Amino acid sequence: MKLSMPLVYAGNPRESADQVASLEKAGLDTIWVAEPYGFDAPTLMGYLAAKTETVEIGAGILNVYSRTPGALLQTAAGLDNVSGGRAVIGLGASGPQVIEGFHGLPYDKPLGRTREIIEIIRMGLRREALVHDGIFTLPLPADQGLGLGKPLKLLNRPERPSVPLWVAALGDKNVAMAAEVADGWLPFLFHPEKAKDVWGDALAKGSAKRSPELGPLQINAGGMVAIGDDVKGMLDFMRPMYALYVGGMGARGKNFYNDLACQYGYEKEAKQIQDLYLDGHKRDAEALVPLEWLEAGNLVGPASYVKERVAAFAEAGVTSLSVSPASDDPAATIAQVKEWIS
């Protein structure tokens, strides 16, 4: 099992990024950089590449709408070069609020777009000419534009002929697609004990079509880590995030995280959290996040208990444990968890 961590920052991300070098020395394997509608991920990833030596630098995630497949190919190849072969590209559909509100693009065909982008990036990293006919047509047909498009291959020679491509997915069809064609899967708000019931069939369906050349599907999941005899109260710090996603990350009837809460068996709480959150009662919504979910999805408690949670994530198929240290010495926490999973 590898050890990974999301880059968490408020305001200026350079301060958080500068701390990654010490986490790398403590044993961190992968750092994930998000970009919902904040700073772009590739800029920070390039900055991290210059500050580190061994840690993998992952985009978690780049959406499949706001960049063309060619631009995503350039990003994957460029980041892999400046990092010396340490790039990991997470892809996903994001959500309608971000895509239509921030980028001004219609939120359509997310599965097809993701599948085709993976095909095109892999094609380009092999330095094949980009020829594709689907949602994305390369080159543009002669009867469109100026009619001057021709097949082109990546100008530079990539650091590696293949960069790991991960997919963030929650819905059955999307998870099945990830299990079929992606190198790794990025679930969110993961509940190890309930994961098989929610995604088992989708993972099996996709894996049955998976090419042996891809190797086993990698899975990255986890949560906050706080180790101690009197730290359970730290779970309350996760309530705002859970409530935000279940209650406010989408509209009624169109919230993937609310759907996930229902699949976990929290239908009553999911509806109440959403109603309260959208009506402006955020604190009341946070109070209704099930403690069972918080305890299962995070690693908070005495060392023996945290070890049990590590084992639960491993039993659920997680190959890369994602942790967010809640301590005065994050590097020491990383080192401790690294020792347990090694």
Protein Blocks (a to p, Z undefined) as FASTA:
>chain_A
ZZddddddehjaklmmmmmmmmmmnopabdcdddfklccfklmmmmmmmmpmklccdddd
ddfklpcfklmmmmmmmmmmmnnopaccdddekifklmmmmnopacehklmmmmmmmmmm
mmmmnopacddddfbccdddfkgcjlpaccdddfbacfbfbdcdddddfbfklmmmmmmm
mmbdcdehiafklmmmmmmmmmmmmmmmpcfklopadddddddddddfblmlmmmmmmmm
mmmmmmmnccehiafklmmmmmnopmmmmmmmmmmmmnopamlmmmmpcfklmmmmpccd
dfklmmmmmmmmmmnopabdcdddddfblmlmmmmmmmmmZZ
